[in-house]
């Protein structure tokens, strides 16, 4: 199974897409942009983001590879 993200251009497209998916009996979850922006992040993500911002302020940038290694380490715990 996969998740699809659809970006309708207007209300008419949105309504049509929802009708098609309903006819196909596809589960639809509608998220507003505000709900996505305000979604709470796990503590480890917030901690890493704050660390990255502090490092950036001090010109001590963490490479993407190092950041991903640290994230994967946190996820294994």
HUWO-V506958 format. One record per residue. RES is the residue in three letters. PSI is psi in whole degrees, -180 to 180 (NA if undefined). OMEGA is omega in whole degrees, -180 to 180 (NA if undefined). Layout:
res->RES psi->PSI omega->OMEGA
res->RES psi->PSI omega->OMEGA
//
This chain:
res->UNK psi->151 omega->178
res->UNK psi->161 omega->179
res->UNK psi->133 omega->179
res->UNK psi->137 omega->175
res->UNK psi->120 omega->-176
res->UNK psi->136 omega->-179
res->UNK psi->85 omega->178
res->UNK psi->149 omega->-178
res->UNK psi->-21 omega->-179
res->UNK psi->177 omega->-177
res->UNK psi->-35 omega->-179
res->UNK psi->-44 omega->177
res->UNK psi->-43 omega->180
res->UNK psi->-47 omega->-180
res->UNK psi->-44 omega->-180
res->UNK psi->-45 omega->179
res->UNK psi->-44 omega->179
res->UNK psi->-41 omega->180
res->UNK psi->-43 omega->179
res->UNK psi->-46 omega->-180
res->UNK psi->-37 omega->177
res->UNK psi->-42 omega->179
res->UNK psi->-33 omega->178
res->UNK psi->-1 omega->-179
res->UNK psi->40 omega->177
res->UNK psi->131 omega->178
res->UNK psi->131 omega->-179
res->UNK psi->131 omega->176
res->UNK psi->117 omega->-178
res->UNK psi->123 omega->179
res->UNK psi->133 omega->175
res->UNK psi->157 omega->179
res->UNK psi->-38 omega->-180
res->UNK psi->-39 omega->-179
res->UNK psi->-32 omega->178
res->UNK psi->-44 omega->-180
res->UNK psi->-38 omega->-176
res->UNK psi->3 omega->-179
res->UNK psi->133 omega->-178
res->UNK psi->135 omega->179
res->UNK psi->152 omega->175
res->UNK psi->152 omega->-177
res->UNK psi->-40 omega->-178
res->UNK psi->-32 omega->179
res->UNK psi->-45 omega->178
res->UNK psi->-44 omega->180
res->UNK psi->-46 omega->-180
res->UNK psi->-38 omega->179
res->UNK psi->-43 omega->178
res->UNK psi->-40 omega->178
res->UNK psi->-44 omega->-180
res->UNK psi->-39 omega->179
res->UNK psi->-41 omega->177
res->UNK psi->-43 omega->179
res->UNK psi->-40 omega->179
res->UNK psi->-40 omega->178
res->UNK psi->-29 omega->-179
res->UNK psi->14 omega->-177
res->UNK psi->32 omega->176
res->UNK psi->75 omega->-174
res->UNK psi->137 omega->176
res->UNK psi->132 omega->180
res->UNK psi->158 omega->179
res->UNK psi->-43 omega->-178
res->UNK psi->-45 omega->179
res->UNK psi->-40 omega->179
res->UNK psi->-46 omega->-179
res->UNK psi->-36 omega->177
res->UNK psi->-44 omega->180
res->UNK psi->-41 omega->179
res->UNK psi->-46 omega->-180
res->UNK psi->-37 omega->178
res->UNK psi->-42 omega->180
res->UNK psi->-36 omega->-178
res->UNK psi->-26 omega->-179
res->UNK psi->-19 omega->-177
res->UNK psi->NA omega->NA
//
